[in-house]
Amino acid sequence: MRNYDFPSLGFGVGLRPPHYSRIVDGVDAAGGRAPVDWFEVISENFMVDGGRPLQVLEAVRRDFPIVMHGVSLSIGSVDPLDRHYLSRLKQLASRFDPAWISDHLCWTGIDRRNLHDLMPIPYTEEALDHVVTRIREVQEILGRRIAIENISSYMTYRASAIPEWEFLSAIAGQADCGILLDLNNIYVTAYNQGFDPVRYIDSLPVERVRQFHLAGYSDHDGYLLDTHDHQISAPVWNLYDHAVRRFGRISTLIEWDDRIPEFELLAAVADKARLRAESALG
Ligand SMILES: [Fe+2]
């Protein structure tokens, strides 16, 4: 297996269609290159045979590192791994050479039906073995290590016997993969389920956490919803400071998927993350 060490890419944003022209053509007052270090792309959006998305990605890739972030791996499902999906993912990766590939610690369907949602896994020893085996298989097929992201969740299973932070740590160690730590997801899940988000962060193995996600949630009077349509909240920024002090200067990505603002605002948030990280590290 090719030994990817998840290089530190700096501060990036998600590549989203409303910003294609701005990023590719430099359509702004200054006409310059987009003021971010890297882009994360949703892998499935580029699993197409041609057209504008692929042209845009080619242009972006000429100037920037990219990471491929998927939503369909369904690593926790009991369906067999989707070999067709994995082969398209591998093809895309060989064409665009991403710094790494990531997906979520979740399941997204059963009997080949896609729920189009990221569903939590029961945290049991049986599920742990199942997911570890599948990640190893995926890494074998792709020929590289992947990173697995913690999701937001709004429910727990009666069967769960292991705290999420221990489950995620065990997965990463046993499958030999990276962790993509979404600080907004930790905060949303911690708030909804009543655990301490700092304890979560402090329990994870430092060497496995290779990327951060930052995003904004919406407050629904009693619970938080992971909507990616708001500014990052003050408590999530505070968690980010804490995480940077624990895990160091690793790649940080701003996710914004709904009510997407102008590119310049998004880039300014990435810049804010840069300043927070610098001052957290002193
Ligand atoms: Fe995320």
Boltz pocket constraint, residues with backbone or C-beta under 6 A from the ligand:
constraints:
  - pocket:
      binder: B
      contacts: [[A, 149], [A, 150], [A, 182], [A, 185], [A, 213], [A, 255]]
      max_distance: 6.0
